[in-house]
Amino acid sequence: MAINKNSTIYVTGFVALVSIVCAFIVAAAATALSQKQNEQIAANIQRFVLKVSDVSYTEQNLGQAFNSNIEVKYVDRKTGNFIENLPADVQNDYDNLLVLSKFKQYTSTIPSAANTPGLKNNLIADVLKVYLVKNTATGEIEKIVLPFYGNGLWSVMYGLLAVDAKDANTITGITYYQQGETPGLGGEVENPLFTNQFVGKKIYNLNGNNGNPTEPKISLVKTISAENQAYQVNALTGATLTSNGVNAQLEFWLGNYGFAKFLENVRTGEVKLNGR
């Protein structure tokens, strides 16, 4: 019996078949692209971790340089201690911040008033990723790299802060690896003339009874004072709101909601970076 290609049943069936095939193709492409995108994100973060750690690499030996010099660890934000058995699926998705959307058991809701960097839905990961930078000759951990992020004027800015492992308080480098601020103004957060100012600055005032080991003092200011120059960096010229965003990020992620407890544990020896 001849098929009536003009019938409603035929047209509906044909359209449905084409839709199914197209949906399958789109889904397959999305899966393939997602995997490729995740690989590119991971590689880009590796580049900037090595950069802020002052570790040389080439595109040809990127993975080897990262694996040789960097140890990836996860920290319990609330206790400041390492998490030794974090499930592999959480680790694999962490760089996309999917831990916030896919793994609710590893998140907390913070008060809106405390959410100074503008975390989406007031959600913060209870698991924080850190990178330990090794001396390949001695095996000693020399630096700790802390990821952070938060709102600028126009964009969410993603950065990395390197800290001297000896005192867990002296900044050895900072870099932003993703941001969309105004070129020539807020976009100068990537300029070495800005980021180099952080090298040698202290995060906390640990001296005497007035020192608070969990309240960061590092900040961007319009005019550096002689009294606080150990903790101050010149703000970005003509980019007040971006500078405010940087300050909010540093205050939050180096405070009690972020890495403060971990860095304190490193200083007291409760967290042992070199197995001693």
Secondary structure as the mmCIF struct_conf table of DSSP 4:
data_model
#
loop_
_struct_conf.conf_type_id
_struct_conf.id
_struct_conf.beg_label_comp_id
_struct_conf.beg_label_asym_id
_struct_conf.beg_label_seq_id
_struct_conf.end_label_comp_id
_struct_conf.end_label_asym_id
_struct_conf.end_label_seq_id
TURN_TY1_P TURN_TY1_P1 LYS A 5 ASN A 6
BEND BEND1 SER A 7 SER A 7
HELX_RH_AL_P HELX_RH_AL_P1 THR A 8 VAL A 52
TURN_TY1_P TURN_TY1_P2 SER A 53 ASP A 54
BEND BEND2 GLU A 59 GLU A 59
TURN_TY1_P TURN_TY1_P3 GLN A 60 ASN A 61
HELX_RH_AL_P HELX_RH_AL_P2 LEU A 62 ASN A 69
STRN STRN1 ILE A 70 ASP A 76
TURN_TY1_P TURN_TY1_P4 ARG A 77 THR A 79
STRN STRN2 PHE A 82 PHE A 82
BEND BEND3 GLU A 84 GLU A 84
HELX_RH_AL_P HELX_RH_AL_P3 ALA A 88 ASP A 93
HELX_RH_3T_P HELX_RH_3T_P1 TYR A 94 ASN A 96
TURN_TY1_P TURN_TY1_P5 LEU A 97 LEU A 98
HELX_RH_AL_P HELX_RH_AL_P4 VAL A 99 LYS A 102
HELX_RH_3T_P HELX_RH_3T_P2 LYS A 104 TYR A 106
STRN STRN3 THR A 107 THR A 109
HELX_RH_3T_P HELX_RH_3T_P3 SER A 112 ALA A 114
TURN_TY1_P TURN_TY1_P6 THR A 116 PRO A 117
HELX_RH_3T_P HELX_RH_3T_P4 LYS A 120 ASN A 122
STRN STRN4 LEU A 123 ALA A 125
BEND BEND4 ASP A 126 ASP A 126
STRN STRN5 VAL A 127 LYS A 134
TURN_TY1_P TURN_TY1_P7 THR A 136 THR A 138
STRN STRN6 ILE A 141 ASN A 151
BEND BEND5 LEU A 153 SER A 155
STRN STRN7 VAL A 156 ASP A 164
TURN_TY1_P TURN_TY1_P8 ALA A 165 ALA A 168
STRN STRN8 THR A 170 THR A 170
STRN STRN9 ILE A 171 GLN A 178
HELX_LH_PP_P HELX_LH_PP_P1 GLU A 181 THR A 182
TURN_TY1_P TURN_TY1_P9 PRO A 183 LEU A 185
HELX_RH_3T_P HELX_RH_3T_P5 GLY A 186 GLU A 190
HELX_RH_AL_P HELX_RH_AL_P5 PRO A 192 THR A 195
HELX_RH_3T_P HELX_RH_3T_P6 ASN A 196 PHE A 198
TURN_TY1_P TURN_TY1_P10 VAL A 199 GLY A 200
STRN STRN10 LYS A 202 LYS A 202
BEND BEND6 ILE A 203 TYR A 204
BEND BEND7 ASN A 207 GLY A 208
TURN_TY1_P TURN_TY1_P11 ASN A 209 ASN A 210
TURN_TY1_P TURN_TY1_P12 PRO A 213 THR A 214
BEND BEND8 GLU A 215 GLU A 215
STRN STRN11 SER A 219 VAL A 221
BEND BEND9 LYS A 222 THR A 223
TURN_TY1_P TURN_TY1_P13 ALA A 226 ASN A 228
HELX_RH_3T_P HELX_RH_3T_P7 GLN A 229 TYR A 231
STRN STRN12 GLN A 232 ASN A 234
HELX_LH_PP_P HELX_LH_PP_P2 ALA A 235 LEU A 236
TURN_TY1_P TURN_TY1_P14 THR A 237 GLY A 238
HELX_RH_AL_P HELX_RH_AL_P6 THR A 240 TRP A 253
TURN_TY1_P TURN_TY1_P15 LEU A 254 LEU A 254
BEND BEND10 GLY A 255 GLY A 255
TURN_TY1_P TURN_TY1_P16 ASN A 256 PHE A 259
HELX_RH_AL_P HELX_RH_AL_P7 ALA A 260 THR A 268
TURN_TY1_P TURN_TY1_P17 GLY A 269 GLY A 269
BEND BEND11 GLU A 270 VAL A 271
TURN_TY1_P TURN_TY1_P18 LEU A 273 ASN A 274
#
